[in-house]
Amino acid sequence: MIARLIRGRIEENIYQLGGVSMRSNLVSKAALVLAVTSLTVVPALAQKADQLTYINGLDPARAEGALKAHGFEYADSNTNDMGYTYSYWWNAQNKNCVQVEAYNGKVGTVTDATDKECKHGGISTGAAVGIAAGAAILGAILLSKGKKDQPASNVAQPASFADLKGARAAGGMTTLEQRGFTQVDNFTSGTTRYSIQWRPQSRQCVQVTMANGRFTDLRDIGRHPKCNGTGYSNGNGYAAPAAFADLKGARAAGGMTTLEQRGFTQVDNFTSGTTRYSIQWRPQSRQCVQVTIANGHFDDLRDIGSHPKCR
C-alpha cells in the first residue's frame, strides 16, 4: 500500500513536469528502490526452541552469541537450590520466548517458554547493566548465581513445618512426608501423642505433638537418638519408598523441585549428546533413581538400585 502511494505521488509530480519518457524511467527506478529496501529491512524469523537444540552443550559465550544471532535478547533468569540456572530469552519481533537451562558452565536444554516468563520481552535492570558493560550475560549469570546460590555444603535448605500447626494429624503426616520427613519414633503420654520426624538432607529433627486428632505443636528439637540419617518403618530399618514414576513427562525445573520435596537429593549428573541424566538419592528409603531429561522434560525415571554416589 505504501509503495502504491509513493508511486502515485511520483507519477503526479512527473505529469506536472510534462516529462513522459522521464516519467517512465523514474517510476521504474523508484519501484526498484522500494523493492530492494523492503527486502533488506525485514529481519530473519526467530527460531522455535526445537530448532535451537544445537546450542545444547555449548559454553555460555557461544550459546549467547547463537541466541542473539536469531534475534533473542536476555529477559530474566533464576537459579534453583541444586545450581541449575534457567534464563529466558525474548525475540520482540516475533513475540517468541525460550528457556535455556544451564548447569556447571554448559547449556543443558533449550525449550519454548511463555510470554509471561520472558516478562513480555522486557529487559531487567541487571541485564541492561550487563549490556552496557559489554559483559556476556549468560556467562555472567552462571558465574555469579552459580557460585552464590549453591549451598555452601551438602546440607539442603531447611523444610518448613511450623505452618502445619492446627492441621489434621492424617493430612499433616502426609505433608511432612512430601517435604522429605520420615517418622523415626513415636510415643504417647496420656491423651497426647508425639512423633519424631527426621529429614536427613537438612538435618532437621522435629517433634510433633498431637491432641484431639490435630497437630498442636511442631518444633525442631535438634537431637534425638533416632535422628541419625536412617530412620525406620515397615520393620526393615528404612522408610517407605517415595513415588517418582508420576513425574514422567514433567518439565525438568518443576520435576526437580518435586523430587527435592519428596526427600531426594541430586548426587550426580552427566550429559550424553542432547540428553541429560540426573542421579537422585533418598537415604531414608535407600532409593537411587536415574532421571533422563530431554527437551526440557523428564523422559524416564527408574530406580537403578545402586550408584557410587548413592550412599
C-alpha positions as CSV (number, residue, x, y, z in Angstrom):
1,M,0.0,0.0,0.0
2,I,2.8,2.4,0.9
3,A,4.6,1.6,-2.3
4,R,1.5,2.4,-4.3
5,L,1.0,5.8,-2.6
6,I,4.7,6.7,-3.3
7,R,4.5,5.6,-6.8
8,G,1.3,7.6,-7.3
9,R,2.9,10.8,-5.9
10,I,5.9,10.3,-8.2
11,E,3.6,9.9,-11.2
12,E,1.7,13.1,-10.3
13,N,4.9,15.2,-10.0
14,I,6.3,13.9,-13.3
15,Y,3.0,14.6,-15.1
16,Q,3.2,18.1,-13.8
17,L,6.7,18.4,-15.3
18,G,5.4,17.0,-18.5
19,G,8.3,14.5,-18.9
20,V,6.6,11.4,-20.3
21,S,9.7,9.4,-21.1
22,M,11.4,10.7,-17.9
23,R,8.2,9.6,-16.0
24,S,8.6,6.0,-17.1
25,N,12.3,5.9,-16.3
26,L,11.9,7.4,-12.8
27,V,8.9,5.3,-11.8
28,S,10.8,2.1,-12.7
29,K,13.8,3.2,-10.6
30,A,11.6,4.2,-7.7
31,A,9.9,0.8,-7.7
32,L,13.2,-0.9,-7.8
33,V,14.5,1.1,-4.8
34,L,11.3,0.2,-2.9
35,A,11.6,-3.5,-3.7
36,V,15.3,-3.6,-2.6
37,T,14.6,-1.7,0.6
38,S,11.7,-4.0,1.5
39,L,14.0,-7.0,1.2
40,T,16.8,-5.6,3.3
41,V,14.8,-4.3,6.3
42,V,12.8,-7.4,7.1
43,P,14.6,-9.3,9.9
44,A,15.1,-13.1,9.9
45,L,12.3,-15.1,11.6
46,A,13.1,-16.3,15.1
47,Q,13.5,-20.0,15.5
48,K,11.5,-22.1,17.9
49,A,13.2,-24.0,20.7
50,D,13.2,-27.3,18.9
51,Q,15.3,-25.6,16.1
52,L,17.8,-24.3,18.7
53,T,18.8,-27.6,20.2
54,Y,22.2,-27.3,18.6
55,I,23.3,-24.9,21.4
56,N,22.9,-27.8,23.9
57,G,26.4,-28.5,25.4
58,L,27.8,-25.1,24.3
59,D,29.6,-22.8,26.7
60,P,27.8,-19.6,27.8
61,A,29.6,-17.2,25.3
62,R,28.9,-19.4,22.3
63,A,25.3,-20.1,23.3
64,E,24.6,-16.4,23.9
65,G,26.0,-15.5,20.5
66,A,23.8,-18.0,18.8
67,L,20.7,-16.7,20.6
68,K,21.5,-13.1,19.7
69,A,22.1,-14.1,16.1
70,H,18.5,-15.3,16.0
71,G,17.2,-12.0,17.4
72,F,16.8,-13.1,21.1
73,E,17.6,-10.8,24.0
74,Y,18.0,-11.7,27.6
75,A,14.8,-11.1,29.7
76,D,15.1,-12.9,33.1
77,S,16.8,-15.7,35.0
78,N,16.7,-17.7,38.2
79,T,18.8,-20.4,39.8
80,N,17.4,-23.3,42.0
81,D,19.0,-24.8,45.1
82,M,20.7,-27.5,43.1
83,G,22.6,-25.0,40.9
84,Y,20.6,-25.2,37.7
85,T,20.2,-21.8,36.1
86,Y,17.1,-21.1,33.9
87,S,17.5,-18.0,31.7
88,Y,14.7,-16.6,29.5
89,W,15.3,-15.1,26.1
90,W,12.8,-12.9,24.1
91,N,12.5,-12.1,20.4
92,A,10.4,-8.9,20.3
93,Q,9.9,-9.1,16.5
94,N,8.2,-12.5,16.6
95,K,6.9,-12.5,20.2
96,N,8.8,-15.7,20.9
97,C,10.2,-16.8,24.3
98,V,12.6,-19.6,25.0
99,Q,14.1,-21.0,28.2
100,V,17.7,-22.1,28.4
101,E,18.7,-24.5,31.2
102,A,22.4,-24.4,32.2
103,Y,24.5,-26.3,34.7
104,N,28.2,-26.4,35.5
105,G,29.1,-23.9,32.8
106,K,27.2,-25.7,30.0
107,V,23.8,-25.4,28.3
108,G,21.7,-28.5,29.1
109,T,18.4,-27.8,27.3
110,V,16.5,-25.1,25.4
111,T,12.7,-25.2,25.4
112,D,9.8,-22.9,24.5
113,A,8.5,-20.8,27.3
114,T,5.5,-18.5,27.8
115,D,5.5,-14.7,27.1
116,K,5.0,-14.1,30.9
117,E,8.2,-16.0,31.7
118,C,10.0,-13.5,29.4
119,K,8.2,-10.6,31.1
120,H,6.7,-9.8,27.6
121,G,10.1,-9.0,26.2
122,G,11.2,-6.5,28.9
123,I,14.9,-6.5,29.8
124,S,15.6,-6.3,33.5
125,T,17.9,-3.6,35.1
126,G,20.6,-6.2,35.7
127,A,20.5,-7.2,32.0
128,A,20.8,-3.6,30.9
129,V,23.8,-3.1,33.1
130,G,25.4,-6.2,31.6
131,I,24.8,-5.0,28.1
132,A,26.2,-1.5,28.9
133,A,29.3,-3.1,30.3
134,G,29.8,-5.3,27.3
135,A,29.6,-8.4,29.5
136,A,28.5,-11.8,28.3
137,I,25.1,-12.1,30.0
138,L,24.7,-15.9,30.1
139,G,28.3,-16.4,31.3
140,A,27.8,-13.7,34.0
141,I,24.7,-15.4,35.2
142,L,26.4,-18.8,35.5
143,L,29.4,-17.4,37.3
144,S,27.6,-15.2,39.8
145,K,24.5,-17.1,40.5
146,G,26.0,-20.5,40.1
147,K,28.5,-19.7,42.9
148,K,26.3,-17.5,45.1
149,D,23.1,-19.5,45.1
150,Q,24.5,-23.0,45.5
151,P,24.5,-24.4,49.1
152,A,27.9,-24.0,50.8
153,S,27.7,-27.6,51.9
154,N,25.9,-30.8,51.2
155,V,23.2,-29.9,53.7
156,A,20.0,-28.8,52.0
157,Q,17.9,-25.8,52.8
158,P,15.5,-26.5,55.8
159,A,12.0,-27.5,55.0
160,S,9.1,-25.6,56.6
161,F,6.8,-27.2,59.2
162,A,5.5,-24.5,61.5
163,D,2.7,-23.8,59.1
164,L,1.2,-27.2,59.9
165,K,0.2,-26.3,63.4
166,G,-3.5,-26.9,63.8
167,A,-3.6,-29.3,60.8
168,R,-5.4,-32.6,61.0
169,A,-3.0,-35.3,62.0
170,A,-3.6,-37.5,59.0
171,G,-3.1,-34.7,56.4
172,G,-0.2,-33.2,58.3
173,M,1.7,-36.5,58.3
174,T,1.3,-36.8,54.6
175,T,2.5,-33.3,54.1
176,L,5.6,-33.9,56.2
177,E,6.4,-36.9,54.2
178,Q,6.0,-34.9,51.0
179,R,8.5,-32.4,52.4
180,G,11.1,-35.1,53.0
181,F,10.5,-36.0,56.6
182,T,10.3,-39.6,58.0
183,Q,8.9,-40.7,61.3
184,V,11.7,-42.4,63.3
185,D,9.9,-42.6,66.6
186,N,6.5,-42.1,68.3
187,F,5.1,-42.4,71.8
188,T,2.1,-41.5,73.9
189,S,1.6,-39.7,77.2
190,G,-1.9,-39.7,78.4
191,T,-4.1,-38.4,75.6
192,T,-1.2,-36.7,73.8
193,R,0.8,-38.4,71.1
194,Y,4.3,-37.4,70.0
195,S,6.0,-38.1,66.7
196,I,9.7,-37.6,66.0
197,Q,10.3,-36.6,62.3
198,W,13.7,-36.7,60.7
199,R,14.8,-35.0,57.4
200,P,18.4,-36.1,56.8
201,Q,19.2,-33.8,53.9
202,S,18.7,-30.7,56.1
203,R,19.5,-32.4,59.4
204,Q,16.1,-31.4,60.9
205,C,14.8,-33.4,63.9
206,V,11.2,-32.2,64.5
207,Q,9.0,-33.3,67.4
208,V,5.3,-33.1,66.5
209,T,2.7,-33.0,69.4
210,M,-0.8,-34.2,68.6
211,A,-4.0,-33.9,70.6
212,N,-7.7,-34.4,69.5
213,G,-6.6,-35.6,66.1
214,R,-4.6,-32.4,65.3
215,F,-1.1,-31.0,65.3
216,T,-0.9,-28.8,68.4
217,D,2.9,-28.1,68.3
218,L,5.9,-28.6,66.0
219,R,9.4,-27.8,67.0
220,D,12.9,-28.7,65.9
221,I,14.5,-30.4,68.9
222,G,17.9,-30.6,67.3
223,R,18.8,-34.1,68.6
224,H,17.2,-37.4,69.2
225,P,18.8,-40.9,69.4
226,K,16.9,-41.9,66.2
227,C,17.5,-38.7,64.2
228,N,20.7,-40.2,62.7
229,G,20.1,-40.4,59.0
230,T,18.5,-43.8,58.6
231,G,15.2,-43.8,60.4
232,Y,12.9,-46.8,60.3
233,S,9.5,-48.1,59.3
234,N,8.0,-51.2,57.8
235,G,10.2,-53.3,60.1
236,N,13.2,-53.3,57.7
237,G,15.1,-50.3,59.0
238,Y,14.1,-47.9,56.2
239,A,11.2,-45.6,55.4
240,A,8.6,-46.4,52.8
241,P,9.7,-45.6,49.2
242,A,8.7,-42.3,47.8
243,A,6.8,-42.0,44.5
244,F,8.6,-40.8,41.4
245,A,7.1,-42.5,38.3
246,D,4.2,-40.0,38.2
247,L,6.8,-37.3,37.2
248,K,7.4,-38.8,33.8
249,G,6.7,-36.0,31.2
250,A,7.0,-33.2,33.8
251,R,9.0,-30.1,33.0
252,A,12.6,-30.5,34.3
253,A,12.5,-27.4,36.6
254,G,9.3,-28.4,38.3
255,G,10.2,-32.1,38.4
256,M,13.5,-31.4,40.2
257,T,11.7,-29.3,42.8
258,T,9.1,-32.0,43.4
259,L,11.8,-34.7,43.8
260,E,13.5,-32.5,46.4
261,Q,10.2,-32.0,48.2
262,R,9.9,-35.8,48.4
263,G,13.3,-36.2,50.0
264,F,15.5,-36.8,47.0
265,T,18.9,-35.1,46.6
266,Q,20.9,-35.0,43.4
267,V,24.2,-36.7,43.9
268,D,25.5,-36.8,40.3
269,N,24.6,-35.7,36.7
270,F,26.1,-36.0,33.3
271,T,25.2,-35.4,29.6
272,S,25.3,-37.6,26.5
273,G,24.6,-35.7,23.3
274,T,21.3,-33.7,23.9
275,T,20.2,-36.0,26.7
276,R,21.0,-35.2,30.4
277,Y,20.9,-37.7,33.3
278,S,20.5,-36.9,37.0
279,I,21.1,-39.4,39.8
280,Q,18.8,-38.8,42.7
281,W,19.3,-40.4,46.2
282,R,16.8,-40.7,49.0
283,P,18.7,-42.1,52.0
284,Q,15.7,-42.8,54.3
285,S,14.3,-45.3,51.8
286,R,17.6,-46.2,50.0
287,Q,16.2,-45.2,46.6
288,C,18.7,-44.4,43.9
289,V,16.8,-43.0,40.9
290,Q,18.2,-42.2,37.5
291,V,16.2,-39.4,35.7
292,T,16.6,-39.0,32.0
293,I,15.9,-35.4,30.7
294,A,15.4,-34.5,27.0
295,N,13.9,-31.3,25.5
296,G,13.4,-29.8,29.0
297,H,11.2,-32.6,30.3
298,F,11.5,-35.8,32.3
299,D,11.7,-38.6,29.7
300,D,12.3,-41.5,32.0
301,L,12.7,-42.2,35.8
302,R,13.8,-45.6,37.2
303,D,15.3,-46.9,40.4
304,I,18.7,-48.2,39.4
305,G,19.4,-49.8,42.8
306,S,22.9,-48.6,43.3
307,H,25.4,-46.0,42.2
308,P,28.8,-45.0,43.6
309,K,27.3,-41.7,44.9
310,C,24.1,-43.2,46.2
311,R,25.3,-43.7,49.8
